[in-house]
Each structure stands twice: as structure tokens, then as C-alpha cells.
């Protein structure tokens, strides 16, 4: 497998990244029309952490972390390293030493469609990671790959410079050119949710706030008393 290391790709505006960092993964995905999610298989190794940054992408051979070493040189302040492999892998391709080098360069976290190890050390040093697996299985450094090329994770294409947002709910990718519009849409959605939250605190029901009673009626869902239901169902009273 040959490859390429692309240097200096364009990145999302740091102001747009900072704006997106104020919102959760679920809010941002909803604001983009329920798109961008990497899927439930990519999970955090820590809890209570949210990061947002620009993607540096890596395409590696399974069980081989050579290209992660190459990618470290391409990483800088505010980046998130995104790693995937040419075929499914759960090997522990990333650990404490990589995290040490990346944190020194200002990298905000890791998203890897493979395995990580040294998870206790990653938590203790405060380097957040989202991975497909946790595995102590080691890797080799023997096969070429690519850095800063488009990659795919769970059907989502991630390009270098796109915004990666990750929290306890998972990971979402925001295309670089949509970052500002998505931040604005997320802000509007959160404001709307704040209004609904206040209404629910006052006792309003979602059935009424969202006009769902008409939806139930249209779908043929009926209200029946227990006695009516029991009689129709032949249940003993």
C-alpha cells in the first residue's frame, strides 16, 4: 500500500470551531438535519469531556500505526486526530506515548476507528479519545498509508480541516464549509429547546406543545378507558 502525506490543507475558521464547541453532538447533528454522526460504535474512553477541533486524517493499514507517527508532524494547535484503517481493526494502535506527543503540539483529542490502549493513562493525563475498541494488542510500523486525505467512518466522509465535535454521546463531523451555518443553526435550535424546557418545567406536555395529539389521531391511535379496553380484549375485570 503506497500513500501520500498532504501538507497544509485548509481548515475551518477557529471562530466557527469555538462556536460549535458550545453545543453538544446531538444538537449539532440535529441542526444539520440529523446527519454527520459517526455511529454508536465510536465511544469515549472517558466521561464528561467535550472537544471540538479541526480534523487531521489518517488512513492506515490495520494493525500498523506507522502513519500515525507521520501524522503527528502534521498536527497543530486546535486539531483532532482522526484515524481509520483500510479494513476493520480493533488493535490498540494508539496509546500514552502518542498522546504525549500530540498534547505537546496542542492537539485536542483522538477519534479512531480502531483500538486504543493505555486508557487509564489517557484519562489521567487528560487526553480525550473516542475509539471503536479498547485493546492491549500491539501493532507494527511497516506499511505506507496516507495523511490528510478524505476518509470514511460509518459512512461519514471526513476531510482534513472539517470540524470534529465529540462528547459523551459520540462524534459528529461538520464539513468545513458548513461550519458557520451549522453553528448558527445549532444556536437557534438550542434557544428553541430552552423554551421547551421552560414550558415542561411549568407542566406543559410534549403532546400539546408539539401538536402531537393530532398526529396520534391521524395515525388512528385511540384513547380507551381501562374498562373499555379490558372488555374489547376479553380480559377479566
Buried (B, 14 or more C-beta within 10 A) or exposed (E): EEBEBEEEBEBBBEEBBEBBBBBBBBBBBBBBEEBBBBEEEBBBBBEEBBBBBBBBBBBBBBBBBBBBEBBBEBBEEBBBBBBBBBEEBBBBBBBBEBBEBBBEBEBBBBBBBBBBBBBEBBBEEEBBBBBBBBBEEEBEEEBBBBBBBEBEBBEBEBBBBBBBBBBBBBBBBBBBEBBBBBBEBBBEBBEEEEEEEEBEEEEEEEEEEEEEEEEEEEEEEEEEEEEEEEEEEEEEE
